[in-house]
């Protein structure tokens, strides 16, 4: 039996209602209502949570093109009905021929456009490999059944929402130079109208090849030829050999604890799980105070400052670096770092030379899936920027990513999110770039299971962290934990960014008195959490009220 609870809130100016969907047999929460319904229908067919996650992932490539994709990559964290845990790395890799010099001008300065708006910035896509690897290992239904809904959506189309129409319209100025992009995302050069039935015939054919041939339907044959032709036409260096060599990788998940809750998250090349556990271990040194108490906010800012400083020095691709994981995840190291925090005044981060604002792209996307058997899947996937490289692969219908921007081209030079790195995350052929994606599963001492994650570039980790704290320390319901205003600090630049309704004048004044600098009220939301919680025999599915999607339950 389905019960829908709608709660009025006023947390963000552009959205007034948050919906909590309650079900008894399973749930899907994603950034696209249509994609969530696709996953829900797979559960109804008898599929498990992994089947539903695969179907939702392919559907998002059709219905949420700014971030749902087959041209990007991501991560998945799983907890199965027997309590076993897994993580899958399908992060993009740098083409073997790629070097830092490709992004430098004659004077040795970084040319940022080559990282973000050029085929040189495109990593070898991992999404198709990842979704098929999930299905191969844990799926129960035939792959054909899981991809068919996405093919039908691409071929027959679906009515465009006002949000998608506006999103496409904003991209037209970037895509006008690329005929294939304009053909997909505009109506012969003009904006689409709301409720226009939008079809993507080339993407439907690409999905059909994947359905028929599996990984070879993407990494070899016609789709691969079309992708490399697009890369070559723009001056990139990716080859067919790079595509054939790509493999997603199963890794040991990061597992930690916080006040008797088990935290299961993603290991490197994601920094998400490491930083979540590291920060939580620091915060566990103190008894929690009320939500938005100045001590609570000050302590969290300082813990984030220390953790992001560690990120810039210690983390990168685990296959090409010796990462100090044992120390970073130890309680002893967390206590050592915590001892650097002063409760009466802020520490000071070194000034970032460019002083840039860490531009958040909401266009990574996260989705959560749970089934009645006790399987849970947490997936975060991305093209990096909204619509990635802005270039649609001519004849194939999907977008190039610009994930190479997540590398450091030069040690100490920030990427487009203001994040710094050293030689462990330098551009090198075959490497996987460091990420902030944080697909996470929480198991409570009373038996509850919560699946969550978020987009948001460098703000992903702090978004997921604050939802966890809202659930555990402040005993909020999942709905309220997701709705609550958020803030963000990342070591450099030395600024604290608040959502509008979290920018309380009295709080800001008290923080300033402790020496916090750059207390900035943002006009855009931070994060987009799509989460599910199983408790007391039912599933609560929540999509973030900052955006316009709804979950689907069974």
Beta strands, then each sheet from edge to edge (+ up, - down):
strand 1: 3-12
strand 2: 15-23
strand 3: 26-29
strand 4: 73-79
strand 5: 85-90
strand 6: 158-159
strand 7: 197-198
strand 8: 249-251
strand 9: 254-258
strand 10: 261-265
strand 11: 364-371
strand 12: 376-382
strand 13: 440-443
strand 14: 449-452
strand 15: 487-488
strand 16: 496-498
strand 17: 519-521
strand 18: 530-535
strand 19: 538-543
strand 20: 552-553
sheet 1: 1+ 2- 19+ 18- 14+ 13- 10+ 9-
sheet 2: 8+ 5- 4+ 12- 11+ 3- 20+
sheet 3: 6+ 7-
sheet 4: 15+ 16- 17-
end
